[in-house]
């Protein structure tokens, strides 16, 4: 048995040593490392079972908790044409920054693999300069949460249009006010002064297109004017400047305490089911909706060796396959899928709200934009109108002027970050393996210029209940009675005349020893 174990270990060692190593890079400050370690193990098990001779290694970079830092670190590597990493987990909002450095996957993946994806998602979030530069690993969507207890109380339906939402909110707010409830909030759409607010603006404008198949309107179009004017009506009539400007933490707190009648938030399965009903975000007309889709994608650098390219393609193909994506979504339960056939999978739909997923109408901020500067111009110009005295026409003129200038991303600043490399593999033979971990300081990342941690909380929010007021109970000054036991008569026990029992052991049956058993070991038949 010992020889077998030694031989198994030797074979595993040489198989692993001879395998082609694919180094994947993940900037982990905004994500759960445990999830990615699970992916690494799944691929390495698949590789071994299918004799691919490929070993996947995860390299984790840590630094400032924002996507800007992640972006600058990756740009630094690309500028040096670093061959250290063969596969990148990246945020697709920065696709314009990475596109020239990624492989065109059209040249490496079979058409049958690409055809499983939603064509709109591929064309709007994966294609840069006619190149397929990546595929989605995990996607996040936004939905409308409606307070089902209050809707039931007043016999109202979930709104499908913004006018229905306004009218329903005004009615319920007035009725609740008559009952003394002045804490209820009509609507919070997450229009905070950060990238979350920029996504909400873009999403709201898209909900005003005339038909489902229409593209995002030009900012000079009257549709955009109508959208922003309606947004201001919502703020003024059923919400407030303070509510609109509030951050994600404030919103989550009010969701848990049921103080929000309607709220736009990231899709999270089952967390608020006892309070809210989830539905697609309303539109200007029934049947029109909108949801900004963001997420994490996989891309392969085009300056690594051909053998590494081929191996990395095998990893990417496995991680984005329908089977792996199905497992991923069933584990996470808070994701949107770019593979529409999953929404017709009976097993999948028994766990996931496929009806909702089918009705989500995704929109992407164009990946050709310099995201950081675009989202800032979009947000600041819109807020000049929404919260200030600037006209809607003047605000939209600023945005349009920015877009006509042809902005391209660039610039790298310097803040060191840390990279941790973890190698893991899983075998079908029950052999214990120890992860090999090394830590080195490499590369640079930018300081936080835009608070992208808010976006990560929106996508995958951490349920924190800050500053909840817990009631303090102070007992009154109760008058406690005083008992005086000093004069109680204690009884005296006289035990002198008690009869003591006599034990007669003379007639006890002794156990018989069993032949062949020594050292006073007995078998008691009645044991």
ABEGO torsion letter per residue (X at the ends): XAAAAAAAAAAAAAAAAABBBBBBBBBAAABBAAAAAAAAAAAAAAAAAAGAGBBBBBBBBBBBBBAAAAAAAAAAAAAAGBAABABBBBBAAAAAAAAAABBBAAAABBAAAAAABBAAAAAAAABBGGBBABBBABBBBBBBBBBAAAAAAAGBBBBABAAAAAAAAAAAAAAAAAAGBAABBABBAGABBBAAAAAAAAAAAAAABABAABBBBBAABAAAAAAAAAAAAAAAAABBAAAAABBAAAAAAAAAAGABABBBBBBBBGAAAAABBBBBBBBABBGBBBBBBBEBBBBBBAABBAAAAAAAAAAAAAAABAAAAAAAAAAAGABBBABAAAAABAAAAAABBAAAAAABBBBBBBAABBAAAAAAAAAAAAAAAAABABBAAAAAAAAAAAAAAGBBBEEBBBBBBBBBBBBBBBBABBBBBBBBBBBBBBEBBBBBABBAAAAAAAABBBBBBBGBBBBBBBBBBBBBBBBBAAABBBBBBBAAABBBBBBBAAABBBBBBBBGBBGGBBBBAAX
